[in-house]
Amino acid sequence: MALLRFVHTRPTTRRRRARSSRLGCPAGRSPIGAALSGIILTLTASAVGAADASIGQWVWSRHDIEVLARVREARLETASAVAIAELEWNGEVRVRLRLSPHAVPSPDQLVVRLDDSFHRAPADVAAGLDQALARLLSMAGPKLMHTPIEIDYDAPVSRLALYADWLRRLRAGSLRGRKLWITTLIVHLKDPDFGIRFPEVIDGHVVQLFDTGEPWTLERGKALVGRLADIPIPFALGLGAFDRKGTDHAAWLRVLPELRTLPTYRGVWVFPAGFDWTPMSRSLP
């Protein structure tokens, strides 16, 4: 029998690996907004994207709820993805509850993060994951019974095949009848089998381009466009509304005009880390 434990924790703006840290950020504003001036003209002149492309924000803390409200003053249609739990493997599936699924009215996605402890989880952990998700989604209530789920997991490339098997098990169980998105990293897309393993188990993926160890370069941007063009899975870009010393997260927007021409393009999602990204939202097509 799968082991399962629920733990209540206080939501913060910090993710595992400190993705949302404010280190290196000017106090009081999102530095990505200051970096947009050289990119805006390129974006506004780009081709029309997919009809169902969207702009969205991850909501990882109560502060992010306030940020979303401010951004929606500029872009009312901004979608929301609310982080409801973080799962850990320690001989059992341990569930750390985060925000209420109803922290934002009618969220567009509910996010469950698997932390790095799942790198060492056994192959049959899918049973415990399925049990945890079933209980989490039951707690969310009937109003959100069809809300899409996003699984946020930085799977090692060596475990991508196993991860796809886990997702297949979840889709047949607790996630039956729901759309399923996952977060991906550039290194995942470099796996030649990614486009073979995942099309049948996910509805789409968000490519995270912040705090991944692969900072922007022109060559890396061109390679990303080429790889996404070859993968037959809907995708969105995941950007950070902050910078650290030596990073330039806004630079990834330079490839957005090309990405928007791809039939699989579905929009941009922003991780605010508590920063107001209204300037960026106004610049996006």
Secondary structure, DSSP 8 states (H G I E B T S, - for coil): ---EEEEE----S--GGGTT--TT--TTS-HHHHT-TTTHHHHHTS----TT-EEEEEE-SHHHHHHHHHHHHH-TT-EEEEEEEEEEESSSEEEEE-S-TTSSSS-SEEEEEE-GGGGG--GGGHHHHHHHHHHHHHHH-GGGTT--EEEE----GGGHHHHHHHHHHHHHTTTTTS-EEEEE-HHHHHSTTHHHHSTTT-SEEEEE-SSSS----HHHHHHHHHHHHH--S-EEEEEES---TT--GGGGGGGHHHHTTSTTEEEEEEE-TT---HHHHHH--
